[in-house]
Amino acid sequence: MTPEKPRRRADDELDSNPSDVADTIGHEARNRVLLEIWYANQQGTPITIWDLPQPTGLPLRAAFAAARKLESDRLVAIGDNPSDPFGATLRVRKAAMPHLRKLHPTRSVI
């Protein structure tokens, strides 16, 4: 006897597409994450995905999705940490500088 797939009710939510999370968090969340990474980089403080929820006010899942979206846009580099994906260090790439200039209130700092 082969196992059957579990039946879904009409009101069940599907969690199968993680890219939906990145689409729902929007540009404001990605901008907050980008600015926090930039601030930490400027201070010489290592920042990880674990660190993002507190300064950004985002849940960990949304902060992770924003960081991954920024990485796919080549604005942020995520260091590899196979034992702890959320512990990987983050840094802003040079390609993000024009975007940061638009976000940061004092352009002379960037």
Residue pairs with C-beta under 8 A, 6 or more apart in sequence:
8 14
18 65
21 61
21 62
21 65
22 65
22 66
22 68
22 69
25 58
25 62
25 65
25 66
25 69
29 56
29 58
29 62
29 63
29 66
30 66
30 69
30 70
31 103
32 56
32 57
32 58
32 66
33 52
33 56
33 58
33 63
33 66
33 67
33 70
33 76
34 70
34 75
34 76
34 92
34 96
34 99
34 100
34 103
35 100
35 103
35 104
36 47
36 52
36 55
36 56
37 47
37 52
37 67
37 70
37 76
37 90
37 91
37 92
38 92
38 96
38 100
38 104
38 110
39 55
40 46
40 47
40 51
40 90
41 47
41 91
41 92
46 89
47 89
47 90
48 86
48 87
48 88
48 89
48 90
49 60
49 63
49 64
49 67
49 78
49 85
49 86
49 87
49 88
49 90
50 60
50 86
50 87
52 58
52 60
52 63
52 64
52 66
52 67
53 59
53 60
53 63
56 63
58 66
60 86
64 86
67 76
67 78
67 90
68 78
70 76
70 96
71 77
71 78
74 93
74 95
75 92
75 93
75 95
75 96
75 99
76 90
76 91
76 92
76 93
76 96
77 90
77 91
77 92
77 93
78 88
78 89
78 90
79 88
79 89
79 90
79 91
80 88
81 87
81 88
81 89
92 100
97 110
100 110
101 107
101 110
104 110
